[in-house]
Amino acid sequence: MPSIEAALRSLTDALPGMVDDLGTLVRQESPSADLAAVAASADVVAELGERLTGQAPERIVADGRTHLRWRFGDASDGRRVLLLGHHDTVWPVGSLTEHPWQVHDGRAYGPGCFDMKAGLVQLFHALSVLPSRDGVTVLVTGDEEVGAPSSRGLIQQEARAGAAAFVLEASADGGALKTARRGVSHYEVRVRGRAAHAGLEPWNGANAGVALAHLVVGLADLDEGPHGPTVTPTVLAAGTTNNTVPADASVHVDVRVASAADRDRIDAAIRDLDPVVPGTAVDVRAGWAHPPLEPSATAELFALAQRAAGELGLEPLTGASVGGASDGNIAAGVGTPTLDGLGAVGADAHAPGEYVEVAHLPRRAALLARLVELVRDQPR
């Protein structure tokens, strides 16, 4: 690799091109649910990656969703490094009309610029200053924002093969790296009762709605506030007509936990809930889930990142624990050391006014490039 200082200078000189590349990605809208838009976005990302690395990606289409994978060189020594990101966003096609791509006062704006298209720009520009990319795998998924239903297996496969995973998700406040992420579990709690005419003989029914109301209170009681597991009942449904005792009712539940132990404890508590209305029964169905990204999975890599920042003359790095999950949770869940939040510095992800601090683009790219080198140089 060129000297650390030379790499940073090269990336700093490339800043206008980095901004142009970000604009190209942002202008190709890519909401997760629009498979055609995601496929078109994959073409744009593939072109960017091929231009900066000289290698075309493998396109992987699963359940209609387009993912991209680059594998560079040999890693027979087991020191392969996984660089992980996504190109789908939460913004529907047409969002550019209200939130156009623009750059002013040192900030770039546009749907998905912060989460996380700027991270992809940083990733490929970081690779462009590495004289050897041997042992690097890049995986860019197209369904992170909806829980990685079709890319989960790919992420696990590549993470298991890696000595480390670096996730180019947007940074936390002030550019902090994400050294812990809560795990996420989704549930649907369904109650089965018995219908009856609400005017003629309601006593012959078993009211699933009333039973669900008691269960919702019980679920809310499992919540331990901002410093413990959160348990949030969200979407509720019950009944069919206004003169019929509800025979069916349901609630979706969002659970966030900091540790696997908390996850197991809350899971058992949800499954132990009993209905209080005679004649009703409960069925708990688990949906998609991400394991927690615990501090133990990030500590060694965060120390390397602090070293890299010092070598580059960057401001000291900070770490943050955040509530949202990412593909990094999946990588860490198979036991691979994982560091998240290496992407853009900015704010307002998923919100109007989402922006990226342009000056940080080359610095974060240089940080990533140096981290890859440090991991590959570690003793075998």
N, C-alpha and C positions, 0 to 999 in steps of 0.2 A: 504494500500500500504506500502511496506517496506519504510524505511526512504528514503528521496530524494537522499541522498548520496549513500545509499546502492543500489538503483535502477540504478543509473549511473554506479556504480562499476560493477554491474552484467552485464549491457549492454556492458561495456568496455571489460570485460572478454569474452564476446560473440563475439567480433569483428572478430576473424578468421572465425567463423561460419557465420556471416553476409556476409563476403566477399564470402565465398563458396556459400551461398544462392543466392547472386547477380550473380555469375557466372552461376549458374544453370538457372536462369531466362533469362539472356542475351543469353545463348547458345540456348535457345528455341526461335527462331525467330518468330515474330508475326506481320507482316505488316497488316494494317487494312483491305486491300482489299482481303487478302487471308484467307477465312473463315476457312479452314481446319487448317491453321497455328494458327489462333486465338483460335480455339477450343483446339488445343494441348497445347497452352500456358496457357489456362484456367485450364487445368489439372495440370500443373506444379504449378501455383499459388495456386490452391486449396490444393494441397499436402503441400505446404509451410504453408499456413494458418492453416490447420488442425493439422499439427505437432506442431505448436507453440501455438495454442489455445485449442487444444483438441476437436474442433468442425468442422464438415464438412460444406461447404457452400451449399446454394441453387444455382443450375445452372439455369440460365434464358437465353433461346435462343430466340432472336427476330430478324426476318429477316435474319436468319442464323448466327447471331453474338452472341457470348457467353459472358454473364456477370455473375458475381458471387456476392452473397449477404450472409453476415453473420448477424444474429440478436442475440445478447447476452442478455439473462435475460429480466427482466421486467422493464418498464419505465412508470409505471402508474402515476408517478408524473410529467410527461411531460418533464423530463430533458434528453431525449435521445440525444446522440451525434452521428453525422454522420461523418465517416471517408471515404473520397472519393478519388479514384484513378482510373487509367486505365492501362491495360496491352498490348494494341496495340501500335505499333510504326510506324514510317514513312519508316523504312528500309526494302527493299525487301528481300525475302529469297535468301541467297547466299552472303549477305553483310559481313558475318563473314569471308569470304575468304580474303577480302581486309582489313577488320577492325576486327581482331580477338579479342576475350576476352583475356585480359592480365592485370596483375597488376605489376607495377614497380614504384619506387620512390614515393610511397605513393598515387598513383593514379590508379584507375581501369578504363579500357577502354573497349569499345565494343558498338555495335549498340543498342541504347535504354537504356544504363546504366543510363544516367543522366535524360532522359525524357522517362519513369519515373520509371524504374524498381527498382532503389535503393530506391525510395520512398515507394514501396511496402514492401521491406525488412525491412525498418525502421518501417513501420506501424505494421507489425506482431510481430516484436521483441518488440515494445513498448507494445503491448497487452500482451506479455508473462510475463511482470513484474507487471502487474496489478493483485492483488489478486481477484478482482471482476471486471468482464466485463459487469455487468448488465447495461443495458441502452445504450450499444454501438451498433451501426449498421455500418457494413463495406460494401461498394459497390465498386466493381472493375469492370469497364466497358471495353468493347472490341471495342469501336468505337469512342473514344474521338478525335483521330487525323483527323477524317473526319466529325467532327461537331456533333457527338452524335445523328445520325438520329434514331437509335432504342432504345437508352438508355435515351433519354431526359425525357420521362414520368416517368421512374424509379427514376431518379435523383430528379425530382420535387416531386414525392410522398414521398421519404425518407427525403428530405430536409424539407418539410412541417411538418413532424412528429418530427423534431429535434429542440433542443434549440440552437444548433450550428453545423456548418459544417466545418471540417478541411480538407483541400485539400493537398494531398501529392505530388503535382506537384513539379518539380525542383525549387530550389530557384532562385532568381535574383542574379545579380553580387555580389560577396563577401558573399553570404549566406543570403542576404536580403529577408525578407518575402514580399509577393506580396499583398500589401494593397489596390491596385486598378488595375483593368484590363479594357482595353477598350472593349466596346461592338463591335460586328461584325455584319454587315448586308451584304448579297450578293444579287445582282440584275442581271437580264438579261434585257437589253433594246433592243427591237426588232423594226425594221422599215419595214413596208410593202410599197412597191412601185408598179411599173408596168413595166414589161419587154418590150423591143423593140430591133430591130436589131440595133447594134451599128454603122453599116456603112450605112444602107439604110434610117433609120428614127429614130435616137436617140431622136429627139424632141418629138416623140410620147410616149416615156417612162417617167417614174417617178423614178429617180435614187435613190434607197434606200441607196446605198453606199455613195453618196454625202451628203444625209441627215444625215446619221450616222456620217460622219466626222464632221459636224457642232455640232452634239449632243455630240460627244466625247470631243470637245473643251469646250462645256458648262459644261460637267461633271467635267473636270479637273479644271475649274474655281471655282467649289464648294470646292475644297481642300483648307484647311486653314493652311497647314504646320505642322511642328512637334508639335506645342503647341495647335492645334485645331483639329477639325474633319479632317480625311484624306479621300479623295475620289479618288480611283485609277481605271481607266479603265484598264482592263487586256486583256482578250481574245477577239479578233475581227474577224468577218467573214462577207463576202459579195460576192454576185455574183455566177454564175455557169460556164460561159464560157467567154473567152476574147473578144467575139464579141456580147455580150448581155448586155443590160442595166440591172443592178442588180434589181431584184424585191424584194429581201429580204436582210437584213443586221442585224447584232446583235453585241452587246458588253456586256461582263460581267464586273461587277463593284464591287469592294471591298471597303466597308465603315467601318471606325473605329471611334468610338466616346467615349468620356469620361463620358457622362451623357445621361439620357433618354431624356432630353430636346433637346440636340444636335441631338440625333437619330431622333426625330420627325421632327425637322427642316430640316434636310438633306433629310429625306424621302419625305417630301412635295415638296422640291425643285426638286428632281429627277422626281417626278410624274408630275411636272408642265412644264417639258421641252417640247418644241414644235419643230417639224421639219420645216426647212425653205424652203424645196423643195416642190412646189405645187404637189398635187397628192399623197403625202406620208403620212403615219400615224404611230404613235408610240404606242407601247404596252410595259408597264413596268411590269415585273414579279419579285416578291420578292422570293428569295430563303431562305435557312436556316439562322438563326440569333441567336446570343447570346446577352442577355442584358448586359449592362455595370456592372462591379463590382465596385461600387462607394465607396469612403473612409468611408462613413457613415455606410456601411455594415460591415466594418472590424475594426473600431476604438476600440470598447470595447474588442474584442478578441485580438487585437494587444497589448493592455495594459496588458491583462492577460498573453500573451506570454512573454512580457518584464519582468513581475513579475516572471514567471516560470524560465526564463533564469537567473535572479538574484539569485533565490533560489538554482539553480543548479551550480552556479559559472561559468556560461558560459559568453562569451563576450557579451556586450550589443547588442541587436537586432536592425537592421535598417529595414525600410520599403521602398518599391519601387512601382512605377506605371509603368506598362508594356503594350505594345501594343497588345500582343497576348491574345487570349481568351482561356478559359478552361471550364471544367465541373463546376468549381467554379462560373462562371458567371450564370449558370443555377440555381445552388442552391441559390445564392443571389437573383436571379430574382423572387423567390417566397416569398421573405421577410425574409429569414433565415440569421442571422448573420453568416458570412463566412470569413475564413482566409485561404489564399492560399500561395503556395510556401514553405510549411513546409517539403518538400522532401529534396533531396540530395543537397549538396554543390558541385559545379563543374562548367563546362562550355561546350560550343560548342554543344548545343542541335541541333539535325538534321544535324550535320555537321561531316565531317571526323575529327577524333581526339576527339570526344565526351568523356568526362571523369568525374569521381566522385572523390572527395577528401575523401579517405578512413577513415581518422581519425575522420571525422565529423559524420560518420554513427551512432555510439552509442550516441553521444551528441544530435543529432536531434531526435533519438528515445526516449531518456529520456525527451526531451522537449515536445514531443507529449504526452507521458504518463502523465506528470505532468499537461498539459493543460486539458486533459480529466478529471483528478481529480478535477481541479479547477472549471471547468464548472459544474460538478455534485455536487460540494460542495456549489455552489452559493445559496443564499436564494431563496426559492420558491416564 
